[in-house]
């Protein structure tokens, strides 16, 4: 059973994958994450992605949220520099494409790690910042960062300056 929230009306739906695919259309199950992507034929709007496990351990659940090449670097950038606009984030993360950065920020926002503030002005302005959950996740990643710095010294790797 998955909890699904309909984007148009906000109502919660509890159903199995079979029930989701019969009356309304297509679904996609990722075996590792069990992400439900569902498009309604009747109302023509998508349902939010829901990641609900199953997980082997706590590290598996954490990696589900922070997995991906750029997510940990996005967290680091927001923690060190504070609230950032999209362009500032992109300049602070050399090598990331606009498409990937948008995708990773959306996933972090869905997981409650990043807060997205949209200002209704011309030109439109969007700012990203860490939520309390994001700050706690960053604190949990600090020992990993320290280990990585020691490894860089050990193997003689250089740090990319930006």
DRENPA-3360 file (N, C-alpha, C; in nm, 2 decimals, always signed):
BEGIN
1 = XXXXXXXX = +0.08/-0.12/+0.00/+0.00/+0.00/+0.00/+0.09/+0.13/+0.00 ~ +0.05/+0.22/-0.08/+0.12/+0.35/-0.08/+0.03/+0.46/-0.05 ~ +0.08/+0.57/+0.02/+0.01/+0.69/+0.04/+0.04/+0.78/-0.08 ~ -0.07/+0.83/-0.14/-0.05/+0.91/-0.26/-0.14/+1.04/-0.23 ~ -0.08/+1.16/-0.26/-0.16/+1.28/-0.25/-0.18/+1.34/-0.39 ~ -0.30/+1.36/-0.42/-0.34/+1.41/-0.55/-0.30/+1.56/-0.55 ~ -0.23/+1.61/-0.66/-0.18/+1.74/-0.66/-0.29/+1.84/-0.68 ~ -0.39/+1.81/-0.76/-0.50/+1.90/-0.79/-0.59/+1.93/-0.67;
9 = XXXXXXXX = -0.63/+1.83/-0.60/-0.73/+1.85/-0.49/-0.67/+1.82/-0.35 ~ -0.55/+1.76/-0.35/-0.48/+1.74/-0.22/-0.53/+1.63/-0.13 ~ -0.63/+1.55/-0.19/-0.68/+1.44/-0.11/-0.58/+1.32/-0.11 ~ -0.58/+1.25/+0.00/-0.50/+1.13/+0.02/-0.57/+1.01/-0.04 ~ -0.49/+0.92/-0.11/-0.54/+0.80/-0.16/-0.45/+0.69/-0.11 ~ -0.51/+0.58/-0.06/-0.44/+0.46/-0.02/-0.48/+0.35/-0.11 ~ -0.39/+0.30/-0.19/-0.42/+0.19/-0.28/-0.29/+0.11/-0.31 ~ -0.32/-0.01/-0.36/-0.20/-0.09/-0.40/-0.17/-0.05/-0.55;
17 = XXXXXXXX = -0.06/-0.10/-0.60/-0.02/-0.06/-0.74/-0.12/-0.11/-0.84 ~ -0.18/-0.22/-0.81/-0.28/-0.28/-0.91/-0.40/-0.19/-0.91 ~ -0.45/-0.14/-0.80/-0.56/-0.05/-0.79/-0.53/+0.09/-0.86 ~ -0.40/+0.13/-0.85/-0.37/+0.26/-0.91/-0.36/+0.25/-1.06 ~ -0.32/+0.13/-1.11/-0.30/+0.12/-1.26/-0.43/+0.09/-1.33 ~ -0.53/+0.02/-1.27/-0.65/-0.02/-1.34/-0.74/+0.10/-1.37 ~ -0.79/+0.18/-1.27/-0.88/+0.28/-1.31/-0.82/+0.41/-1.38 ~ -0.70/+0.44/-1.35/-0.65/+0.57/-1.39/-0.53/+0.58/-1.49;
25 = XXXXXXXX = -0.46/+0.48/-1.50/-0.35/+0.49/-1.60/-0.23/+0.42/-1.57 ~ -0.11/+0.48/-1.59/+0.02/+0.42/-1.59/+0.08/+0.44/-1.45 ~ +0.17/+0.35/-1.41/+0.25/+0.37/-1.30/+0.39/+0.31/-1.32 ~ +0.49/+0.36/-1.25/+0.62/+0.31/-1.27/+0.68/+0.28/-1.13 ~ +0.73/+0.15/-1.11/+0.78/+0.11/-0.98/+0.93/+0.09/-1.00 ~ +1.01/+0.17/-0.92/+1.15/+0.15/-0.91/+1.17/+0.05/-0.80 ~ +1.23/-0.06/-0.82/+1.25/-0.17/-0.73/+1.32/-0.13/-0.60 ~ +1.42/-0.04/-0.62/+1.50/+0.00/-0.50/+1.42/+0.10/-0.41;
33 = XXXXXXXX = +1.36/+0.19/-0.48/+1.30/+0.30/-0.41/+1.15/+0.29/-0.39 ~ +1.09/+0.21/-0.48/+0.94/+0.20/-0.48/+0.88/+0.33/-0.50 ~ +0.91/+0.41/-0.60/+0.86/+0.54/-0.63/+0.73/+0.52/-0.72 ~ +0.62/+0.58/-0.68/+0.50/+0.57/-0.76/+0.49/+0.69/-0.84 ~ +0.49/+0.68/-0.97/+0.46/+0.79/-1.05/+0.33/+0.76/-1.13 ~ +0.24/+0.84/-1.12/+0.10/+0.81/-1.16/+0.04/+0.93/-1.23 ~ -0.02/+0.91/-1.35/-0.08/+1.02/-1.42/-0.23/+0.99/-1.43 ~ -0.31/+1.08/-1.39/-0.46/+1.06/-1.40/-0.51/+1.09/-1.54;
41 = XXXXXXXX = -0.58/+1.00/-1.59/-0.64/+1.03/-1.73/-0.76/+1.12/-1.71 ~ -0.83/+1.10/-1.60/-0.96/+1.18/-1.59/-0.93/+1.33/-1.56 ~ -0.84/+1.36/-1.47/-0.82/+1.50/-1.44/-0.69/+1.56/-1.50 ~ -0.61/+1.47/-1.56/-0.49/+1.52/-1.63/-0.38/+1.58/-1.54 ~ -0.37/+1.54/-1.42/-0.27/+1.60/-1.33/-0.19/+1.49/-1.26 ~ -0.07/+1.52/-1.22/+0.01/+1.41/-1.16/+0.00/+1.41/-1.01 ~ +0.04/+1.29/-0.96/+0.04/+1.27/-0.81/+0.18/+1.28/-0.77 ~ +0.20/+1.33/-0.65/+0.33/+1.35/-0.59/+0.40/+1.21/-0.58;
49 = XXXXXXXX = +0.54/+1.22/-0.60/+0.62/+1.10/-0.58/+0.63/+1.07/-0.44 ~ +0.61/+0.94/-0.40/+0.62/+0.90/-0.26/+0.72/+0.79/-0.25 ~ +0.82/+0.81/-0.17/+0.92/+0.71/-0.14/+0.90/+0.66/+0.00 ~ +0.87/+0.52/+0.00/+0.83/+0.47/+0.13/+0.90/+0.34/+0.17 ~ +1.02/+0.31/+0.11/+1.09/+0.20/+0.14/+1.06/+0.08/+0.05 ~ +1.08/-0.04/+0.09/+1.13/-0.08/+0.22/+1.29/-0.06/+0.22 ~ +1.34/-0.04/+0.34/+1.48/-0.01/+0.36/+1.55/-0.12/+0.44 ~ +1.67/-0.15/+0.41/+1.75/-0.25/+0.48/+1.79/-0.20/+0.61;
57 = XXXXXXXX = +1.84/-0.07/+0.62/+1.88/-0.02/+0.74/+1.87/+0.14/+0.74 ~ +1.91/+0.20/+0.84/+1.90/+0.35/+0.84/+1.99/+0.42/+0.74 ~ +2.10/+0.36/+0.71/+2.19/+0.42/+0.60/+2.12/+0.41/+0.47 ~ +2.05/+0.30/+0.44/+1.97/+0.29/+0.32/+1.86/+0.40/+0.31 ~ +1.79/+0.42/+0.42/+1.69/+0.53/+0.42/+1.75/+0.67/+0.40 ~ +1.87/+0.69/+0.46/+1.94/+0.82/+0.45/+1.99/+0.84/+0.31 ~ +2.04/+0.73/+0.25/+2.10/+0.74/+0.11/+1.99/+0.76/+0.01 ~ +1.87/+0.72/+0.04/+1.75/+0.74/-0.05/+1.73/+0.89/-0.06;
65 = XXXXXXXX = +1.75/+0.96/+0.05/+1.73/+1.11/+0.05/+1.85/+1.18/-0.01 ~ +1.97/+1.14/+0.03/+2.09/+1.22/-0.01/+2.16/+1.16/-0.13 ~ +2.12/+1.05/-0.18/+2.18/+0.98/-0.29/+2.18/+1.07/-0.41 ~ +2.28/+1.05/-0.49/+2.29/+1.14/-0.61/+2.42/+1.21/-0.61 ~ +2.48/+1.25/-0.72/+2.61/+1.31/-0.72/+2.61/+1.45/-0.66 ~ +2.50/+1.53/-0.68/+2.50/+1.67/-0.65/+2.43/+1.70/-0.52 ~ +2.35/+1.61/-0.46/+2.27/+1.65/-0.34/+2.35/+1.69/-0.22 ~ +2.46/+1.61/-0.19/+2.54/+1.64/-0.08/+2.61/+1.77/-0.10;
73 = XXXXXXXX = +2.65/+1.80/-0.23/+2.72/+1.93/-0.26/+2.62/+2.05/-0.25 ~ +2.50/+2.03/-0.28/+2.40/+2.13/-0.27/+2.38/+2.16/-0.12 ~ +2.37/+2.05/-0.04/+2.36/+2.07/+0.11/+2.48/+2.15/+0.16 ~ +2.60/+2.11/+0.12/+2.72/+2.18/+0.17/+2.71/+2.33/+0.13 ~ +2.68/+2.36/+0.01/+2.67/+2.50/-0.04/+2.57/+2.58/+0.03 ~ +2.45/+2.52/+0.06/+2.35/+2.60/+0.13/+2.39/+2.62/+0.28 ~ +2.46/+2.52/+0.33/+2.50/+2.53/+0.47/+2.61/+2.63/+0.49 ~ +2.71/+2.64/+0.40/+2.82/+2.73/+0.41/+2.78/+2.87/+0.37;
81 = XXXXXXXX = +2.70/+2.89/+0.26/+2.67/+3.02/+0.21/+2.54/+3.07/+0.25 ~ +2.45/+2.99/+0.31/+2.32/+3.04/+0.36/+2.22/+3.03/+0.24 ~ +2.12/+3.12/+0.25/+2.02/+3.12/+0.14/+2.08/+3.16/+0.01 ~ +2.05/+3.09/-0.09/+2.11/+3.11/-0.23/+2.00/+3.11/-0.33 ~ +2.02/+3.20/-0.43/+1.93/+3.20/-0.55/+1.98/+3.09/-0.64 ~ +1.90/+3.05/-0.74/+1.94/+2.94/-0.83/+2.07/+2.96/-0.90 ~ +2.09/+3.08/-0.96/+2.21/+3.11/-1.03/+2.33/+3.11/-0.95 ~ +2.32/+3.15/-0.82/+2.43/+3.14/-0.73/+2.47/+3.00/-0.70;
89 = XXXXXXXX = +2.36/+2.92/-0.68/+2.39/+2.77/-0.66/+2.46/+2.71/-0.78 ~ +2.42/+2.74/-0.89/+2.48/+2.69/-1.02/+2.62/+2.73/-1.03 ~ +2.65/+2.86/-1.00/+2.79/+2.90/-1.01/+2.88/+2.84/-0.90 ~ +2.82/+2.81/-0.78/+2.89/+2.75/-0.67/+2.92/+2.60/-0.69 ~ +2.85/+2.54/-0.78/+2.87/+2.40/-0.81/+2.92/+2.38/-0.95 ~ +3.04/+2.40/-0.98/+3.09/+2.38/-1.12/+3.07/+2.24/-1.17 ~ +3.02/+2.24/-1.29/+3.00/+2.11/-1.36/+2.86/+2.06/-1.36 ~ +2.77/+2.12/-1.28/+2.64/+2.07/-1.27/+2.56/+2.14/-1.38;
97 = XXXXXXXX = +2.47/+2.06/-1.45/+2.39/+2.12/-1.55/+2.26/+2.18/-1.49 ~ +2.20/+2.27/-1.56/+2.08/+2.33/-1.51/+1.97/+2.23/-1.49 ~ +1.95/+2.14/-1.58/+1.85/+2.04/-1.57/+1.87/+1.95/-1.44 ~ +1.99/+1.90/-1.42/+2.02/+1.82/-1.30/+2.00/+1.89/-1.17 ~ +2.05/+2.02/-1.17/+2.03/+2.10/-1.05/+1.89/+2.12/-1.01 ~ +1.80/+2.15/-1.11/+1.66/+2.17/-1.09/+1.60/+2.04/-1.04 ~ +1.63/+1.93/-1.10/+1.58/+1.80/-1.06/+1.62/+1.76/-0.91 ~ +1.75/+1.78/-0.88/+1.80/+1.75/-0.74/+1.73/+1.84/-0.64;
105 = XXXXXXXX = +1.72/+1.97/-0.67/+1.65/+2.07/-0.58/+1.51/+2.03/-0.56 ~ +1.44/+1.99/-0.66/+1.30/+1.94/-0.65/+1.29/+1.82/-0.55 ~ +1.38/+1.73/-0.57/+1.38/+1.61/-0.49/+1.40/+1.64/-0.34 ~ +1.50/+1.73/-0.32/+1.53/+1.77/-0.18/+1.42/+1.85/-0.12 ~ +1.35/+1.93/-0.20/+1.23/+2.00/-0.15/+1.12/+1.90/-0.12 ~ +1.09/+1.80/-0.20/+0.99/+1.70/-0.17/+1.02/+1.62/-0.05 ~ +1.15/+1.60/-0.02/+1.19/+1.53/+0.10/+1.19/+1.62/+0.23 ~ +1.17/+1.75/+0.21/+1.17/+1.84/+0.33/+1.30/+1.88/+0.37;
113 = XXXXXXXX = +1.40/+1.87/+0.29/+1.54/+1.91/+0.32/+1.57/+2.05/+0.29 ~ +1.51/+2.10/+0.18/+1.54/+2.23/+0.12/+1.40/+2.30/+0.12 ~ +1.41/+2.43/+0.15/+1.29/+2.52/+0.14/+1.31/+2.61/+0.02 ~ +1.20/+2.62/-0.06/+1.20/+2.70/-0.18/+1.11/+2.81/-0.16 ~ +1.16/+2.94/-0.17/+1.08/+3.06/-0.15/+1.07/+3.13/-0.28 ~ +0.95/+3.15/-0.33/+0.92/+3.21/-0.46/+0.87/+3.35/-0.43 ~ +0.94/+3.45/-0.48/+0.89/+3.59/-0.47/+0.82/+3.63/-0.59 ~ +0.70/+3.68/-0.57/+0.61/+3.72/-0.69/+0.65/+3.86/-0.73;
121 = XXXXXXXX = +0.75/+3.87/-0.81/+0.80/+4.00/-0.86/+0.85/+3.98/-1.00 ~ +0.87/+4.09/-1.07/+0.92/+4.09/-1.20/+1.07/+4.14/-1.20 ~ +1.17/+4.07/-1.25/+1.16/+3.92/-1.28/+1.14/+3.84/-1.16 ~ +1.09/+3.72/-1.18/+1.06/+3.63/-1.07/+1.19/+3.59/-1.00 ~ +1.19/+3.58/-0.87/+1.31/+3.54/-0.79/+1.27/+3.42/-0.70 ~ +1.36/+3.32/-0.70/+1.35/+3.20/-0.62/+1.47/+3.19/-0.53 ~ +1.45/+3.16/-0.40/+1.56/+3.14/-0.31/+1.55/+3.01/-0.25 ~ +1.66/+2.94/-0.22/+1.67/+2.81/-0.16/+1.74/+2.82/-0.03;
129 = XXXXXXXX = +1.69/+2.75/+0.07/+1.76/+2.75/+0.20/+1.73/+2.61/+0.27 ~ +1.81/+2.58/+0.37/+1.79/+2.45/+0.44/+1.68/+2.46/+0.54 ~ +1.61/+2.35/+0.55/+1.51/+2.34/+0.66/+1.58/+2.29/+0.79 ~ +1.51/+2.27/+0.90/+1.57/+2.21/+1.02/+1.61/+2.07/+0.99 ~ +1.53/+2.00/+0.91/+1.57/+1.86/+0.87/+1.70/+1.86/+0.79 ~ +1.71/+1.96/+0.70/+1.83/+1.97/+0.62/+1.95/+2.01/+0.70 ~ +1.94/+2.09/+0.80/+2.05/+2.13/+0.89/+2.09/+2.00/+0.97 ~ +2.00/+1.92/+1.02/+2.03/+1.80/+1.09/+2.10/+1.70/+1.00;
137 = XXXXXXXX = +2.05/+1.69/+0.88/+2.12/+1.60/+0.78/+2.26/+1.64/+0.75 ~ +2.28/+1.77/+0.74/+2.42/+1.83/+0.71/+2.51/+1.80/+0.83 ~ +2.45/+1.81/+0.95/+2.53/+1.77/+1.07/+2.57/+1.63/+1.07 ~ +2.48/+1.54/+1.02/+2.51/+1.40/+1.02/+2.62/+1.37/+0.91 ~ +2.62/+1.45/+0.81/+2.72/+1.43/+0.70/+2.86/+1.49/+0.73 ~ +2.87/+1.57/+0.84/+3.00/+1.63/+0.87/+3.11/+1.53/+0.90 ~ +3.09/+1.42/+0.98/+3.20/+1.32/+0.99/+3.24/+1.26/+0.86 ~ +3.15/+1.24/+0.77/+3.18/+1.19/+0.64/+3.27/+1.28/+0.56;
145 = XXXXXXXX = +3.24/+1.41/+0.57/+3.33/+1.52/+0.51/+3.47/+1.52/+0.57 ~ +3.48/+1.50/+0.70/+3.61/+1.50/+0.76/+3.69/+1.38/+0.72 ~ +3.62/+1.26/+0.70/+3.68/+1.14/+0.65/+3.73/+1.17/+0.51 ~ +3.65/+1.23/+0.43/+3.69/+1.26/+0.29/+3.81/+1.35/+0.28 ~ +3.82/+1.45/+0.37/+3.94/+1.54/+0.37/+4.06/+1.47/+0.41 ~ +4.05/+1.37/+0.51/+4.17/+1.29/+0.54/+4.21/+1.20/+0.43 ~ +4.11/+1.15/+0.36/+4.14/+1.07/+0.24/+4.21/+1.15/+0.13 ~ +4.17/+1.27/+0.11/+4.23/+1.36/+0.01/+4.38/+1.38/+0.04;
153 = XXXXXXXX = +4.41/+1.40/+0.17/+4.54/+1.42/+0.21/+4.63/+1.29/+0.19 ~ +4.56/+1.18/+0.22/+4.63/+1.05/+0.21/+4.67/+1.02/+0.07 ~ +4.58/+1.04/-0.02/+4.61/+1.01/-0.16/+4.67/+1.13/-0.24 ~ +4.68/+1.24/-0.18/+4.74/+1.36/-0.24/+4.65/+1.42/-0.35 ~ +4.52/+1.41/-0.33/+4.42/+1.47/-0.42/+4.41/+1.62/-0.40 ~ +4.39/+1.70/-0.50/+4.37/+1.84/-0.49/+4.22/+1.88/-0.47 ~ +4.20/+1.99/-0.41/+4.06/+2.04/-0.39/+4.03/+2.13/-0.50 ~ +3.91/+2.13/-0.55/+3.86/+2.22/-0.66/+3.82/+2.35/-0.59;
161 = XX = +3.88/+2.46/-0.64/+3.85/+2.59/-0.58/+3.75/+2.65/-0.68 ~ +3.65/+2.72/-0.62/+3.55/+2.79/-0.70/+3.52/+2.92/-0.64;
% end
